[in-house]
Amino acid sequence: MQINEKQEVTVVDIKMPFMSMVMFMVKFAIASIPAFIVLTIIFMILGAVFGGIMHGLGLGSGMMGY
């Protein structure tokens, strides 16, 4: 077999005890909370920046003529 040859692999089963899988999913859910908070803050900042830009251009007031 050469070094550059690719091999395909198919995973057909994962043997994992049920309680271990439950604990993994609980840890994953708890770890996703700070990530959600960080993403929320980033999108709030981006929304404020682009909202300020649009308002400065007169496109973001939401009322015609104002």
C-alpha positions, 0 to 999 in steps of 0.5 A: 500500500502506498502512503497517498492511498485513501482507505474508506472506513464505515462505522457500524456500531459503537458499544457504550453503556447506556449510563455513560451515554446519558452522562456524555449527553448531560455534559454536552448539554451543560457545555453548550450553555456558555457557547450559546451565551457567547454567540448571543453576545456576539450577535447582539454586538453585530446587530447593534453595529449594523443597526447603528450603520443602517440608522446612520444611513437613514434606512433603519428607523422603520418609519417612512419619512422620519 
